[in-house]
Every structure is written in structure tokens, then in C-alpha cells.
Amino acid sequence: MEREDILDLLANISKLLEIKGENVFKVRAYENTIRELGAYKGDIIKDIEFGERR
């Protein structure tokens, strides 16, 4: 899974939650995460994998 795959997946989840009529704060949380990860300069995949080993 690549960086863009993660961002696309989160965007799809956000859209589905919005369509479902989920709490607006939950939808916004996904949107904020997408924005933050999009601006993140590190290697998302490597950092996630490292975090799982702790």
C-alpha cells in the first residue's frame, strides 16, 4: 500500500460516512487526517510499520 492509497482510502471512508449521515465531527476528523497526512513529509508507510513493532 502506498501513500496515495492510504489517502484515497481515508477519503472514501469520509465520503461514505457523509453519505450515511454520520456525525459531522467524525467526517471532519477523517478530512483533517487526510489533510495532515497529505502535508506529512515523512514516509507514512515506514512510520506506520515502525509503530507496529513497538
N, C-alpha and C positions, 0 to 999 in steps of 0.2 A: 504494500500500500504506500502510495506516495503522498506528499504534502497536499497536492490538489485533490486527491481522492478523499482525504480527510475533510478538507474544506467543503467539497461538494456534498459529502455525506451529511455533515452538520447543517448545510443549507437546506438539503432535502428534508431533514428532520424538522427544522424550523418551519418550513413551508407546510408540511403535513400537520404540525401542531396548530398552526394558524388556521388552516382549513377546518380542522377538527373543532375549533373554537376553544382551544386550551387557554389557560390563564395567560394574559398578555405579558406578564413578567417572566414566565417560563420561555416564551417565544423570544423575548428581548435578551434573555440570558444566552440563548444559542446565538443570536445575532452578534452580541458582544464578544462571545468566544470566537466566532468566525473572524471578526474584525481584529481581535488581539492576535490570533494565530496567523492571520494574514500579514500582520506587521512584524511578527516574530522573526528575528534574523538568524536564530539558531536552527539546528537540524531537528525538526519536530519528531521524526521517526526515531532517531538515535536517542533523544532525550526521553521519549516515552519508554523505549526498550530499557534504558538505564534505570529508570524509575521502577520498573517491574522487578528488577534484580535485587533491589534493596531489601 
